[in-house]
């Protein structure tokens, strides 16, 4: 019997089943290990898994956000970023000097520092779920202050990007297996679903399709 071709041998699982090996875990490009631990823990509390659908971590939201940090959006290239910078009413839009990359870096550091100083030297990712929820609620409600960036600004960006990653096209790294779309019955990038537009209250019976052509 001849030698097993290298490509076939590489894909064979132990036991000779021929099953493909699991892909390696995603390695963040922007976030440090400590920041990555915070991000995974935080988005898991913003969209936890339940009977309705996958949680944010399972859906690949951390990967989506990490990829997003390498885009013009995250570097502030799409914003007017010249001074002067003022505190302004929300209806006037974003007025600060920080890019999204800055907000994540400063916000995560400040959150972990607050936890370290107030929770016996721990980090956010090491807290139990109820305590994590409490801190996130404080950030959202302006009941906690960070020294470098407003806590509610950081929370708002984290929540918005989490929702974007959960419901984005999978080509961007989030919405793994189109779990977010399946949960709400969204057809994705299907060319034709007009027959179902006005059938209110009825679930869409055909799985979603991504931009790449992948089917859920």
Secondary structure, 3 states (H helix, E strand, C coil): CCCCCHHHHHHCCCCCCCCCCCCCCCCCCCCCHHHHHHHHHHHHHHCCCECCECCCCCCCHHHHHHHHCCCCCCCCCCCCCCCCCCCCCHHHCCCCCCCHHHHHHHHHHHHHHHHHHHCCCCCHHHCCHHHHHHHHHHHHCCCCCCCCCCHHHHHHHHHHHHHHHHHCCHHHCCCHHHHHHHHHCCCECCCCCHHHCCCCCCCCCCCCECCCCCEC
